[in-house]
Amino acid sequence: MKKKILIVGGGTAGTMTANNLAKKLMPEIDRNEVEITMISNSPKHFYRPGAMYVAFHKAAGHEFVRDQRSLLMLEIDFKVDEAVEINADSNYVKGKSGKKYDYDFLIIATGCEVDAKRIPGLHEGGDWFYSYEGAKKLAKKFEKLEKGRVLVTVNFPKTPNIPHQCGIAPVETTMMLHDYLTEKSVRDNVEIIYTYPTQAQVVENGLFLQTPTSEVLPTVFDSIDVKHKRSFTLSKVDPDKKIAYSEEGEEMEFDILMSTPPFIAAKVVRDSGLSEALEDEGWLPTDMKTLKVKGRDNIYTLGDTVDLPVSKAGGTIHNQTDIVVDNIASELRFGYPTESYDGKVIAVAQMGLSCGMPLWYDYEEDVQPTPCSKLGSFVRLGFNKGLYWASARGIL
């Protein structure tokens, strides 16, 4: 009987995994033994890391959008249909259209989404670069900014030991803002304050979610006159008075509040009954090695939906997708998974508008800061503008 593989989500994780599966299982597909279906709530594919370049007028946004169908191999059946129900006991996903999609293997790649309303006043008084709409709003504010204070805040999930989306992004954008304002010749008139919450995964009273980077950031920020404040856990915002309040009892005025807001899993995942996360955040309990949803032998997950202590970023997905693909192929062919994920994350951080820093880490070893260079920035920008699309198609 033909085996059905269903992928929910058309972002980076879902697209890369679908294409790599189609390549890996081409013999079975040719013999009509396997079919691969993807459902997504949008006909478009958005490269989300590109949004922060929009915030600083280094991209318009359209460069990072493609038709989803154009990115998928022809062997993949693509449906534009929003998943509204995951029935893990009966092995089906229901779409908003009313159609039920049966599966033998399910891959949940629905990412995460901003829920700024979890912090009172943040939706009305804050800005963020994690979406193209949000980045465009920031771009307009930065264009008009001549003097004042930009306050940077970072929020972590309430579920312990889980990062926010793209852990390095608040540092990247703080340094990009410095360069942008310098280009505009208004940097001397604008105060930038980078703040960090008391609890950041396993790090307390730091400036980053891993100790080695946290320890070098003061020197980095001091060199560009960025003020930094530890133990400022954003609790509420007064959008009229433009004051940010912390759980620790402090308050700071701002002209622009550039925030890393609360993130939660997609609604269909939060409603699935599969999550054990606190406060209905929806993160899926994920086996650290196999990337299966715990307690569900035929459901895999990767990317931003997992509850693993590794970055919710593209540099993580690139290493997770091969594990999921190889394990599903092994289960179909041999009856058991064969690969193990080691927590590896590889990326290039954009540390300012023209400086890129290679970074990597895994479950056992934290990020070790490396030299930042123009070559690194060239590699990052080259990936953003071209290599990503080849990677999404499963070519790289």
N, C-alpha and C positions, 0 to 999 in steps of 0.2 A: 504494500500500500504506500502511496506517495506520502512523504513526510512534508509537513507544512512548517515553515519558519516565518514567524511574524515579527516585524520590527516596528515599534511604536516610537515615532519621533524622527523628523527629517533634518536635524541639526548635524553638527560635526560628528558626534558619536554614531548616530544612526546611519548617516550616509557612508562614512568610511567602513563601518561594519558590514553594511549591505553589499557594497561593492567587493570587499575582500572575501566575503562569504561566497558571492557568485563566482569569483575566480577560483576559490578553493574547491568549491563543490561542482565545478563545471561538468565533470564526468557524470555525476549523479543527475544533474539538471538535464544533460543531453539524453540520458536514459529515462527521463520522465519519472525519476524516483524522488526528486526534491523540488519544491517550489518555494520561492522567497517573495514575500509581500511586505511592502512598507506602507504605513498610513501616517499622514502628517496633517496638521491643521492648516497648512499653508502650501500653496503651489510654489512659493519662493523659498530660497535658501539664503540665510543671512550669516555672513562671517562676522560674528559678534565682537571679536577683538578689534576690528576696524573702527568701532564706534568711538574709542577714545581719541583717535586721530581727527575725527570730525569735531570734537570738542575744542581742539586747538587749531582749527582751520587748516589742517594738513590733508584733508580729504573731504569730499562732498557727501559720501555715503553710498552713492550708486555703484561705486567700484567694487563694493563688497556684497553685491546681491546677484544671484543667478536664479534661473528657473530650476527648480528641484529636479524635474524630469531629465533635464540636460546633463545632470551630474551622475545619473544612475545608469548602470549597464542595462541593456535591453532585456536581459533575463529577469530583471526585477520588476514585479508588478507593483506599480506605484498608484496609490489612491489618496486623493485629497479628502480626508474625512477626520474630524476631530474625535479622538478616543474619549469616551465618557464613562466607560465601565470596564474594569478588568476583573474577570471572574476566574481566579486562579484554580478553583476547585473543578470547574467545568471546562477549563482550557479554551476560553474565548475572550475576545475583546469586542465590546460593542461601540460602534461609531455613532456620532451625532445624527447621521443619516438613518439610523435604525438597523443598519447592516451588522451582522455578527461575523467576526473573523475568527475562525477556529485555528488552533495551532497545536503543533507537537512541541515546538520550542518557541519561547517568547523572549524577545530582547527589548527591555524597557530603556529607552534612550530619550526621555522626555525633558531632560535638563532641569533647570530651576528658573524661578522668576522672582522679580522684585515685589516685596510687600511692604512698602514704606509706611503704611498705616499702622504697622505694629509698634511704631514709635510715635506717640502723639505729636502732631504738628510737623513731622518730617515731610509728609506728602505735600503739605502746603508751603513749607519753608525751606526745603532742601532741594539739591540738584544732584544728579549722578550721571555717569557716562556709560553705564552698562547696557543701555539701549540706544538706538539711533535717535529716537524721539528725545530722550533725555540729553544726549550729547549735543543735539542741535540747540536745545534750550541753553545749555551751558555756553556753547559757542557764541550765541547772541549776547550773553551777559559778559563774557570775557572780552568781546569786541568793544563793549562800552566802558569797560573797567579802566579808570584812570588813576584811582587811588582808593585806599580802604584796606579791608582785611578779608582774606580768603581763609576760612576755617575748614580743615580736612578732618573728617571723623570716620571711624571704622566700626562696623557692627559685626558680631559673630553670631552664628546660630545658638540657640539655647541648649540644644542637644550637645553634650560634652564631646570635645575632641574632633569637631567637624569644622572645616574652614568655610569662610565666605567664598563667593565666586572669584577666582583668579587672585590668589593671595598677594602677589607682588603688585597688583594694579594700583593700590593707593600710593605706593612709593613711586611707581612709574609716573603717574599723573601729577604728583606733587613736583617732581623734577621737570616734567614737560611744561608745567605751568610756569616754573621759574624761567625756563628758556623762552617760552612764548612772550612773557611780559618783558623780558630783556630785549627781545626783538622789537617790541613795541616801544621801547625806551621809557617804560613806566614802572620798571621793577622796583626802583628806589622808593616809589610812592605807595607800593602795595606790600602789606605784611602777610606772609604766608605762615600759618600755624598748623603743623601736622600733629594730630593727637591719636592716641591708641588706647584701647580699653584695658582695664586691669587684667582681665582673663582673655588670653588668646590661645586657644587650644591648651597646650601644656605649659606655655610660657606665661608667667605672671609679671606684671609691672614692666613690660618690655615695650619695644617699638615695632616688633614684627613677630610673626607666629613661630619663628625658629630662632634659637639663641645666637648662632654665629652671625647671622645678618642683623639681628637686633643690636648686637654689640658694636657693629661698625657704623650703623646709621647715624649716630650723633655726629661723628666726624664728617660724614658725607653731607648732612644737613647744615652743619656749621659752616662748611666751605662755601655754601651758596646762600647763607643767611636765611635759612628756613628754621623758624623756631619749632621746637618739638616738646610735646607734653605727654608724659606717661600717665596711665591710670585716669583716663577720661572716657568713661563708658556712657555714651549718649543715652539719655533717658527720656527727654522730651525737648521740643523746640517751640518757641514762641515766634511764629512767622511774622507777626506785626511788629514786635519790638526787636526782632532779629537777634534773639538770644538762644544759645544752646545750653542745656542743663545736663549735668552728668549724674550718674547714680552715686558718685562719690561726694556730691554736694557742691560742686563748682558750677560756675556759669561763665560763658564766653559770648561776647558780642561778635557779630559777623556782618559783612556786606554780602558775601556769597558763601553758602554752606555746601561744600563739595563732599558728599557723603558716600560711603559704601553702605548701602541700606540693608535691611533684613532681607534674606533670601529664603524661599521655601520651595518645595517640590511642586510639580504640576498638580492641578486639582484632581485629575484622574488617578494619580498615584496616592494622593492624600486620602482619597475616598475608597481606595482598594482594600483596605484592611491589612495590607502587607507591612506597613511601616510600624516601627516601634519608637519613632522619634518623639521628643517632647513637644508640647504645645502645638500639635498638629502641623509640624514642619514637614513631615512626609518623607524624610530620607529613608531609603530602602536598606534594610539590614543585609549587608553584602559580605559574602565570604572573601576574606582578604586575598586568598590565593586563586580560587577558581572563578571568582566574580559572579557566582550564582547568588540569587536571593536566598538567604538562609531559610531552610525548611521547604524549599521549592526546587525540586530536582531538575525541572525543565524551564526555569526562568533565569535568565541572565540580565545583568544590568551593568552600566558603565557610564563614565562621564559625570555630570553634575548631580545626578540623582542618588548616588551612592552615599553611604554613611562612613566612608573610609577617611582616615586622617591625611589624605593627600590632596593636592591642589585641584580645585574644580576648574580645569583649564584645558585648552587644546593640547598642551604639552604632556598632559596626563593621558588623554584619550588616545593619542598616537601609540602609546605603549600598551594600553588596555585592549584596544581593538583586536590585536593579534591573538591575545589570550582567549578572548571570547570566540573568535573565529576558529582557532585551532581546537578548542575544546568541544565546540558543537560538531565540527567535522569528525573529531575522534569518537564522539559519542555515537554518531551515525554509522561510522565504519567499524568501530571496535567495541562499542558499548560502554565506554568510560572516558572521562576527560584526561588529558595528558599534560597540559601546560599549567604553570603556576606564575601568578603575577607577583613581582617583588616590590611593588610600590614605586617603580621608576617614573620620574618626571623629567623631561628634557625640554628646555625652552631658551629663548633669548629675551631678556627683559629690556624694555625700551627705557633706559635711564637718562631721560632728557630727549630732546628732539633729534640729536645726532650722535647718540652714544648707546651702544648695545652691549649687554652683559650676558654671556652664556651662563646658564645655571642648570644644575641637575641634582637630584636627590632621590632617595628611596625610603622604604620602611626603616632601614637601619641607620642611614646617614643623612644628616641635615644638609641643607644647601651650604656650600662653601663659597663665599664671595670671590668672584674672579675679576680681573681687570676689565674695565669698560672701554670700548673703542668705537671709532667710526666704522670699522669693518663689521663689528657686531651689529651696529645699526643697519648697515647695508644689507646684511643677511636677513635681519628681521623684516625690513621693508620689502625685500625681494620675496620673502615667503608670503607676506601679506598680499602682495599684488599679483603673484603668479603661482608660486609653488604650492600654496594652499589648495588651489583648485585641482591641481594634479594629485595631491595627497587625498583630497576628498573623493576623487574618482578611483582611488586605489592604485594609482600609477606609481606613487612614491611610498 
